[in-house]
Amino acid sequence: MKKVGLVMRKIQFTEAQGPRVFADRLKEISKEFGVDIVFISPERHVSGYDWVPGYEHEKGDLVNYDIVLDQIYSQNIDHVIYTVSGFTYLKMFLKNSVLFPHSFPDLALTGYEMMKPFYQIVDKAIVQTDFLKREMNTNFGIEDVTVIPIGFSEQLAEKHYNPSQIVDNRILWIGRDEENRRPDLVLEYARQNPDKEVYMVFGGVRYKESMKKYDIPNNVKLQFALTQDEVFSLMNSAKVYWSSSKFDTFAMPLTEALAMGKIVVKPEHPCYDHISSKHSFAGNEKNWFELVNMAVGSNQKVSTENREYAFGKFSSKVMKEGYKNFFDKWLAN
């Protein structure tokens, strides 16, 4: 089998969130066409929390290059996918290195200015949406960009799909305790709407501690580090899925929500344009509470249109086809 290195931060590999789900899925589907995805990460932690001054992620990545390169060379790897901009300079050591960004220098994100310089050296990327492909070209002149979504598990979407289990007043939100995800808005919504049941799911156990700074209303249920099985089971029981983030590179839970036939309320930022189906509604913090209430109050219990759209656009099958075509060309170098 041909080895391909997947370079991510240690914390991305350890948390039950998008990067780890992507890594596991990529490893699994790549086996089918003879590619062994080798996980590579620094042993040194930079920071356990988001953007601690002096320990910003990109700075930390730079001081971890020795560890990462040692792992790459010891495995005789010459093709690498890296998911964070701090490892952009792998290109200086490995000609065949490609960026698959889990973050992007957008004004809405913390660390925007720090990320920008790293993108000046990128010449090849895989992104999850057409929006990011355009942004790569417009902002950084990167022309060699392939769009491949992170596919959801069709198996889980079939296994857990049961509209009879939907709780009519249940709203689901999945994110992190970070400013750009706006968990404060969700808590305020719950406070103003005590008749609603709001589930907030966080990918890491570390958020148990950080969420203690909030006054949590009685109608909010906090969940931490759920497995994919548990996420899909909980997703099935909710009537509405709500995303309140300022920016996302893909928004995996939104595609999973579509796949489970949820009514979706999302931000109106163009990075969410791919979440575009009959029962997905875009808004902002001025009207989100009203949109969520209208979605909860809708006679529509489940959206088969959203489900069909997701299976056609974002399934694991679509992801597999995308990577097979990409690897066929890239690994020939």
C-alpha positions in Angstrom: 0.0 0.0 0.0 1.1 3.6 -0.7 1.6 5.6 2.5 0.2 9.1 2.8 0.8 11.2 6.0 -2.0 13.0 7.6 -0.6 15.8 9.8 -2.9 17.3 12.5 -2.4 18.7 15.9 -2.4 16.3 18.8 -5.6 17.8 20.3 -7.4 17.3 16.9 -6.6 13.6 17.1 -7.7 13.2 20.7 -11.1 15.0 20.5 -14.4 13.6 19.2 -14.9 16.4 16.7 -14.7 17.1 13.0 -11.0 16.7 12.5 -10.8 13.3 14.2 -14.0 12.1 12.4 -12.5 13.2 9.1 -9.2 11.4 9.9 -10.9 8.1 10.7 -13.1 8.3 7.7 -10.3 9.1 5.3 -8.2 6.3 6.7 -11.1 3.8 6.2 -12.1 4.7 2.7 -8.5 5.1 1.5 -7.8 1.4 2.3 -10.2 0.5 -0.5 -7.9 1.9 -3.1 -4.6 0.9 -1.7 -3.7 4.0 0.3 -2.5 3.8 3.9 -3.2 7.0 5.8 -0.6 7.4 8.5 -1.6 9.7 11.4 1.2 12.2 12.4 1.1 14.8 15.1 3.5 16.5 17.5 3.7 15.0 21.0 4.0 18.4 22.5 0.8 20.3 23.3 0.8 24.0 22.5 -2.3 24.9 24.4 -5.4 23.0 25.6 -7.6 26.0 24.9 -8.4 28.4 22.1 -5.8 31.0 21.4 -4.0 31.5 24.7 -1.8 34.6 24.2 1.8 33.6 23.4 0.7 30.0 22.5 -1.2 30.7 19.3 -1.6 27.5 17.3 0.5 28.5 14.3 3.4 29.6 16.5 3.2 26.2 18.2 3.2 24.3 15.0 6.4 26.0 13.9 8.3 24.8 17.0 7.0 21.2 16.4 8.4 20.8 12.9 11.3 18.6 14.1 8.9 16.0 15.7 6.7 16.0 12.6 9.5 15.6 10.1 11.1 12.8 12.2 7.9 10.9 12.0 7.4 11.5 8.3 11.0 10.5 7.4 11.0 7.4 9.7 7.9 6.1 7.8 9.5 6.8 4.4 6.5 9.1 3.5 6.8 11.4 0.6 3.1 12.6 0.2 1.5 14.5 3.0 -1.9 16.1 3.7 -1.8 18.7 6.5 -4.9 20.3 8.0 -3.6 23.4 9.8 -1.8 26.4 8.2 1.1 26.3 10.7 2.4 23.2 8.8 2.4 25.0 5.5 6.2 25.0 5.4 6.3 21.3 5.0 6.4 22.2 1.3 10.1 23.2 1.9 10.8 19.6 2.8 8.3 17.6 0.9 7.3 18.6 -2.7 4.1 16.6 -2.5 2.3 18.3 0.4 -1.3 19.5 0.2 -3.4 21.6 2.6 -6.8 20.4 3.7 -7.8 23.3 6.0 -9.9 22.8 9.1 -9.6 26.6 9.6 -9.2 29.6 7.2 -8.1 33.2 7.5 -11.5 34.7 7.6 -12.2 37.9 9.5 -14.8 36.1 11.6 -12.2 33.8 13.1 -9.8 34.4 16.0 -6.2 34.3 14.8 -7.1 35.6 11.3 -4.0 37.8 11.0 -1.7 35.0 12.3 -3.0 32.5 9.7 -2.6 34.8 6.7 1.2 34.6 6.1 1.1 30.9 6.0 -1.3 30.8 3.1 1.2 32.8 0.9 3.2 29.6 0.4 0.3 27.2 -0.4 0.2 26.1 -4.0 -2.1 23.0 -3.7 -5.2 22.4 -1.6 -8.2 20.2 -1.0 -11.2 22.1 0.4 -14.7 21.0 1.4 -16.8 23.6 -0.4 -16.9 25.7 -3.6 -16.9 28.8 -1.4 -13.5 28.0 0.0 -12.2 27.2 -3.5 -13.2 30.7 -4.6 -11.7 32.3 -1.4 -8.4 30.5 -1.9 -8.2 31.8 -5.4 -9.4 35.4 -4.7 -7.5 36.0 -1.5 -4.3 34.0 -2.1 -4.1 33.3 -5.8 -4.2 29.5 -5.2 -5.4 27.9 -8.4 -4.8 24.2 -7.8 -7.8 23.5 -5.5 -9.9 20.3 -5.4 -13.3 20.3 -3.7 -14.1 17.1 -1.8 -16.7 17.1 1.1 -16.2 15.3 4.4 -18.8 12.6 3.9 -21.2 11.5 6.6 -21.7 7.9 7.4 -24.6 6.5 5.3 -24.7 3.5 7.6 -25.3 5.7 10.7 -27.8 7.9 8.9 -29.8 4.8 7.9 -29.4 3.0 11.3 -30.7 5.9 13.4 -33.3 7.5 11.1 -36.7 7.1 12.8 -39.1 10.1 12.5 -41.4 8.6 15.1 -38.8 9.3 17.8 -38.6 13.1 17.1 -39.3 15.2 20.2 -41.3 18.2 18.9 -39.7 20.9 21.1 -36.1 19.6 20.9 -33.4 21.7 19.4 -29.9 20.5 18.8 -26.7 22.6 18.6 -23.2 21.2 18.2 -20.1 23.3 18.6 -17.3 24.4 21.0 -17.1 26.9 23.8 -15.4 29.5 21.6 -16.5 33.0 20.8 -17.0 32.5 17.1 -19.4 29.5 17.8 -21.7 31.7 19.9 -22.8 29.3 22.7 -23.8 32.4 24.6 -26.6 33.0 22.0 -27.9 29.5 22.4 -28.1 29.8 26.2 -29.9 33.2 25.9 -32.4 31.6 23.5 -33.1 28.8 26.0 -33.5 31.4 28.8 -36.1 33.2 26.8 -37.9 30.0 25.6 -38.2 27.8 28.7 -40.8 25.6 26.9 -38.0 24.4 24.5 -35.6 21.6 25.2 -32.1 22.6 24.0 -29.3 20.1 23.7 -25.7 21.6 23.4 -23.1 19.0 22.3 -19.4 19.8 22.7 -16.7 17.7 21.1 -14.2 17.7 23.9 -14.4 16.8 27.6 -12.3 19.9 28.3 -15.4 22.0 27.7 -17.0 20.6 30.9 -14.7 23.0 32.7 -15.0 26.0 30.5 -18.9 25.8 30.4 -18.9 26.3 34.2 -18.5 30.1 33.6 -22.1 30.3 32.2 -25.4 30.3 34.0 -27.0 27.2 32.4 -30.8 27.4 32.1 -32.7 24.3 33.4 -34.0 23.5 29.8 -30.4 23.1 28.5 -28.8 19.7 28.4 -25.0 19.7 28.0 -23.3 16.7 26.3 -19.6 16.2 25.9 -17.4 14.0 23.5 -20.2 11.9 22.1 -19.4 9.2 19.7 -20.7 9.4 16.1 -23.3 6.8 17.0 -24.5 8.9 19.9 -24.5 12.1 17.8 -26.7 10.5 15.1 -29.0 9.0 17.7 -29.5 12.4 19.4 -29.8 14.1 16.0 -32.6 11.8 15.1 -34.6 12.8 18.2 -34.4 16.6 17.6 -36.8 18.4 15.4 -34.5 21.4 14.6 -30.8 21.6 14.2 -29.4 25.1 14.8 -25.9 26.4 13.9 -24.9 29.9 15.2 -21.3 30.0 14.2 -19.7 33.0 12.5 -17.7 30.9 10.0 -17.1 27.3 9.1 -14.9 25.6 6.6 -17.5 22.8 6.1 -19.9 22.5 9.1 -20.0 18.7 9.3 -22.9 18.6 11.8 -25.1 20.6 9.4 -24.6 18.0 6.7 -25.4 15.3 9.2 -28.5 17.2 10.2 -29.6 17.4 6.6 -29.0 13.6 6.2 -31.2 13.0 9.2 -34.0 15.0 7.8 -33.8 17.9 10.3 -35.2 21.3 9.8 -32.0 23.4 9.7 -31.4 27.0 10.9 -28.0 28.3 9.8 -26.0 31.5 9.5 -26.5 33.6 6.3 -22.7 33.8 5.7 -21.8 32.5 2.2 -19.6 29.8 3.7 -22.8 28.0 4.4 -24.2 28.2 0.8 -23.6 24.5 0.3 -26.2 23.9 3.1 -29.0 24.7 0.6 -32.1 22.6 0.6 -35.9 23.1 0.9 -36.0 23.1 4.7 -32.7 24.9 5.6 -33.2 28.6 6.6 -30.5 31.2 6.9 -30.5 34.1 9.4 -28.5 36.0 11.9 -28.5 36.9 15.5 -31.2 39.5 14.9 -33.8 36.9 13.8 -32.4 33.5 14.7 -34.7 33.1 17.8 -37.7 33.8 15.6 -36.5 31.4 12.9 -35.8 28.6 15.4 -39.3 29.1 16.9 -40.9 29.0 13.5 -39.0 25.8 12.7 -40.0 24.2 16.0 -43.6 25.2 15.4 -43.7 24.0 11.8 -46.2 21.3 10.8 -43.2 19.7 9.0 -41.8 17.1 11.3 -39.1 15.8 9.1 -37.6 16.9 5.7 -37.2 14.1 3.2 -35.9 16.8 0.8 -33.1 17.7 3.1 -32.2 14.0 3.5 -32.1 13.3 -0.2 -30.0 16.4 -0.8 -27.5 15.4 1.8 -27.2 11.8 0.4 -26.6 13.2 -3.1 -24.0 15.8 -2.1 -22.2 14.8 1.2 -22.3 11.1 1.7 -19.2 8.9 2.4 -19.7 7.6 -1.1 -19.2 11.1 -2.6 -16.1 11.6 -0.4 -14.7 8.2 -1.5 -15.0 9.0 -5.2 -13.4 12.4 -4.7 -10.3 11.0 -2.9 -9.9 8.1 -5.3 -9.8 10.5 -8.2 -7.5 12.9 -6.3 -5.1 10.1 -5.2 -4.9 8.6 -8.7 -3.4 11.9 -10.0 -1.5 13.1 -7.0 0.3 9.8 -6.1 1.5 9.4 -9.7 4.0 12.3 -8.9 
